[in-house]
Amino acid sequence: MTGRKNRIVIMLTIALMTASCGKNVVFTDSLPVPGRVWTLDNSASFSFNVEDTVNSNNIFLVLRTGSSYPYRNIWLFVTTSAPGGSSITDTLSYDLADENGNWYGKGFGDIHELKLPYRLNVFFPYTGNYRVSISHAMRNAALKGVCDVGLRVERNEK
């Protein structure tokens, strides 16, 4: 009987942890970069639906790079389009490693994942479908070592 109770407690704990981890995630997705070479004409586009205009959100860009990525920084163009048709394009620069070549973010093997802050404490003014398009703005047209490009939107706690 004790073994059965332990299994039930473990299963309930896992279920609660899984449910609580994603409760504030409005949207998350990533797209693989073909051949780990991100070209200028290959933008990563994401669409997500917004129903909450009351709570603030944090928007993150998620980037996974391999050891063949030749730079310690990256420049990005990010275009956000609102349901009404208005859009804004930002030019952003992020450091991916320190001066000694130590990569920021989480790493496993030769892959490093960075959750880069894009817009923090932002309120979506309209309900509906938003679109975010991300392309690199580096001088090399073919940027080696980029594995995945992603977007994550998290609702802030009240």
SEZATOR-332270 format. One record per residue (C-alpha): residue number from 0; residue in one letter; y, x negated, z. Coordinates in nm, 3 decimals. Example, Ala and Ser with C-alpha at 12.3 -4.5 7.8 and 13.67 -1.06 7.14 Angstrom:
<0, "a", <-0.450, -1.230, 0.780>>
<1, "s", <-0.106, -1.367, 0.714>>
//
This chain:
<0, "m", <0.000, 0.000, 0.000>>
<1, "t", <0.241, -0.285, 0.076>>
<2, "g", <0.194, -0.437, -0.270>>
<3, "r", <0.277, -0.104, -0.431>>
<4, "k", <0.592, -0.065, -0.221>>
<5, "n", <0.700, -0.418, -0.312>>
<6, "r", <0.654, -0.344, -0.683>>
<7, "i", <0.857, -0.025, -0.654>>
<8, "v", <1.138, -0.205, -0.468>>
<9, "i", <1.140, -0.485, -0.728>>
<10, "m", <1.144, -0.239, -1.018>>
<11, "l", <1.431, -0.039, -0.860>>
<12, "t", <1.627, -0.358, -0.793>>
<13, "i", <1.587, -0.474, -1.153>>
<14, "a", <1.686, -0.130, -1.283>>
<15, "l", <1.999, -0.123, -1.065>>
<16, "m", <2.098, -0.477, -1.163>>
<17, "t", <2.053, -0.399, -1.531>>
<18, "a", <2.255, -0.078, -1.508>>
<19, "s", <2.537, -0.236, -1.307>>
<20, "c", <2.572, -0.540, -1.532>>
<21, "g", <2.672, -0.338, -1.835>>
<22, "k", <2.873, -0.056, -1.683>>
<23, "n", <3.211, -0.210, -1.771>>
<24, "v", <3.114, -0.333, -2.117>>
<25, "v", <3.286, -0.119, -2.379>>
<26, "f", <3.155, -0.321, -2.673>>
<27, "t", <2.966, -0.642, -2.739>>
<28, "d", <2.823, -0.778, -3.061>>
<29, "s", <2.784, -1.107, -3.243>>
<30, "l", <2.711, -1.205, -3.599>>
<31, "p", <2.512, -1.511, -3.705>>
<32, "v", <2.682, -1.759, -3.934>>
<33, "p", <2.460, -1.825, -4.237>>
<34, "g", <2.325, -2.179, -4.231>>
<35, "r", <2.555, -2.260, -3.937>>
<36, "v", <2.837, -2.321, -4.185>>
<37, "w", <3.135, -2.090, -4.136>>
<38, "t", <3.333, -2.065, -4.459>>
<39, "l", <3.692, -1.947, -4.488>>
<40, "d", <3.590, -1.642, -4.691>>
<41, "n", <3.329, -1.530, -4.434>>
<42, "s", <3.512, -1.337, -4.162>>
<43, "a", <3.326, -1.173, -3.877>>
<44, "s", <3.429, -0.806, -3.853>>
<45, "f", <3.357, -0.570, -3.565>>
<46, "s", <3.431, -0.200, -3.518>>
<47, "f", <3.420, -0.018, -3.188>>
<48, "n", <3.518, 0.324, -3.062>>
<49, "v", <3.772, 0.369, -2.782>>
<50, "e", <3.777, 0.687, -2.577>>
<51, "d", <3.964, 0.557, -2.269>>
<52, "t", <4.340, 0.502, -2.298>>
<53, "v", <4.399, 0.500, -1.920>>
<54, "n", <4.216, 0.187, -1.799>>
<55, "s", <4.299, -0.168, -1.905>>
<56, "n", <4.052, -0.390, -2.089>>
<57, "n", <3.981, -0.756, -2.148>>
<58, "i", <3.892, -0.867, -2.500>>
<59, "f", <3.696, -1.188, -2.548>>
<60, "l", <3.591, -1.382, -2.855>>
<61, "v", <3.242, -1.526, -2.817>>
<62, "l", <3.162, -1.844, -3.004>>
<63, "r", <2.831, -2.030, -3.016>>
<64, "t", <2.838, -2.381, -3.158>>
<65, "g", <2.575, -2.647, -3.210>>
<66, "s", <2.591, -3.020, -3.157>>
<67, "s", <2.681, -3.066, -3.525>>
<68, "y", <3.022, -2.901, -3.467>>
<69, "p", <3.256, -3.195, -3.541>>
<70, "y", <3.568, -3.099, -3.340>>
<71, "r", <3.663, -3.034, -2.979>>
<72, "n", <3.885, -2.740, -3.070>>
<73, "i", <3.903, -2.448, -3.311>>
<74, "w", <4.181, -2.249, -3.474>>
<75, "l", <4.120, -1.882, -3.546>>
<76, "f", <4.290, -1.592, -3.725>>
<77, "v", <4.219, -1.264, -3.546>>
<78, "t", <4.330, -0.933, -3.698>>
<79, "t", <4.313, -0.618, -3.488>>
<80, "s", <4.350, -0.280, -3.659>>
<81, "a", <4.417, 0.041, -3.464>>
<82, "p", <4.300, 0.391, -3.560>>
<83, "g", <4.645, 0.483, -3.698>>
<84, "g", <4.634, 0.201, -3.951>>
<85, "s", <4.864, -0.046, -3.777>>
<86, "s", <4.737, -0.403, -3.746>>
<87, "i", <4.837, -0.732, -3.594>>
<88, "t", <4.716, -1.083, -3.680>>
<89, "d", <4.716, -1.362, -3.423>>
<90, "t", <4.673, -1.735, -3.483>>
<91, "l", <4.484, -1.882, -3.189>>
<92, "s", <4.378, -2.228, -3.076>>
<93, "y", <4.099, -2.293, -2.828>>
<94, "d", <3.965, -2.614, -2.677>>
<95, "l", <3.585, -2.622, -2.692>>
<96, "a", <3.533, -2.960, -2.521>>
<97, "d", <3.730, -3.196, -2.300>>
<98, "e", <3.869, -3.538, -2.401>>
<99, "n", <3.534, -3.703, -2.322>>
<100, "g", <3.335, -3.468, -2.545>>
<101, "n", <3.193, -3.254, -2.265>>
<102, "w", <3.153, -2.900, -2.397>>
<103, "y", <3.297, -2.605, -2.209>>
<104, "g", <3.099, -2.285, -2.160>>
<105, "k", <2.729, -2.232, -2.111>>
<106, "g", <2.484, -2.460, -2.286>>
<107, "f", <2.116, -2.453, -2.364>>
<108, "g", <1.972, -2.736, -2.570>>
<109, "d", <2.227, -2.823, -2.836>>
<110, "i", <2.388, -2.474, -2.836>>
<111, "h", <2.703, -2.398, -2.636>>
<112, "e", <2.841, -2.049, -2.585>>
<113, "l", <3.203, -1.991, -2.498>>
<114, "k", <3.363, -1.664, -2.391>>
<115, "l", <3.722, -1.714, -2.504>>
<116, "p", <3.995, -1.487, -2.367>>
<117, "y", <4.178, -1.308, -2.649>>
<118, "r", <4.371, -1.022, -2.487>>
<119, "l", <4.360, -0.961, -2.114>>
<120, "n", <4.463, -0.642, -1.931>>
<121, "v", <4.531, -0.461, -2.257>>
<122, "f", <4.554, -0.083, -2.285>>
<123, "f", <4.437, 0.082, -2.605>>
<124, "p", <4.717, 0.323, -2.703>>
<125, "y", <4.497, 0.552, -2.916>>
<126, "t", <4.145, 0.686, -2.904>>
<127, "g", <3.933, 0.621, -3.209>>
<128, "n", <3.788, 0.337, -3.410>>
<129, "y", <3.936, -0.013, -3.370>>
<130, "r", <3.847, -0.303, -3.596>>
<131, "v", <3.867, -0.674, -3.517>>
<132, "s", <3.822, -0.939, -3.785>>
<133, "i", <3.781, -1.308, -3.695>>
<134, "s", <3.802, -1.601, -3.937>>
<135, "h", <3.848, -1.968, -3.873>>
<136, "a", <4.175, -2.142, -3.958>>
<137, "m", <4.053, -2.501, -3.969>>
<138, "r", <4.143, -2.742, -4.249>>
<139, "n", <3.780, -2.771, -4.358>>
<140, "a", <3.688, -2.472, -4.572>>
<141, "a", <3.323, -2.507, -4.464>>
<142, "l", <3.307, -2.547, -4.088>>
<143, "k", <2.969, -2.691, -3.982>>
<144, "g", <2.796, -2.624, -3.653>>
<145, "v", <2.910, -2.266, -3.585>>
<146, "c", <2.603, -2.055, -3.500>>
<147, "d", <2.747, -1.714, -3.406>>
<148, "v", <3.082, -1.538, -3.377>>
<149, "g", <3.114, -1.241, -3.146>>
<150, "l", <3.344, -0.993, -2.976>>
<151, "r", <3.323, -0.851, -2.624>>
<152, "v", <3.541, -0.577, -2.475>>
<153, "e", <3.521, -0.516, -2.100>>
<154, "r", <3.690, -0.235, -1.906>>
<155, "n", <3.868, -0.357, -1.594>>
<156, "e", <3.770, -0.219, -1.256>>
<157, "k", <4.016, 0.020, -1.096>>
//
